[in-house]
């Protein structure tokens, strides 16, 4: 069956949208922020508007997951809107890690889809 344009997942890569209590943290220098969602090639996180990210700015960070694992990421700022920033990752997060995160959420957050 062909997906309709109104389907929430119209992307090439599967995106994990985190429940509030399960959000990983992205560490940027001394600052740490909640991750709203991620996929292999991108990550969206909350931040204080005072940080002042700029479009195209290169960012290096570490994402710390609830299971205790972490991933080093590098990317460029693709969008800044209010208190949210979206990074496009130069090197993708492994598909295995994305799948592991999905399994973790399904196991620890019944009803998560």
Steps between C-alpha positions, in 0.01 A plus 500: 500500500629843409550746788284809496648851531333536841700210648727621782805314361557636149878495538755267345642417844303391804477774760470426872286752687580466869252496785579778748641265766722309256677783323872458447729795576727673252819634657643812334806608693385562857131518404256209477161509327202267449472324163149518355554261211770347285568286198821372344571833328348757733420604853266762647550630852376764741732779611507833670438775246809674638733253324457666163563217252548620143395327178787297356699509825704183555432321829674214681314337786430181690156344528444313828222241489286367787660154474837653595649494149619808314581602143735772379341710226605772258260703297391836377212714620218455252223688679452713812147576608410643840669270754565212259799427279528239225838355403574319176762237583804465276560145623174315568406332826514127428172335398571240771502773768173647372342153510641440849341827616166401352514164680592672828201734473258218414623297798506779761209716383195283431275654239789683332482488122 
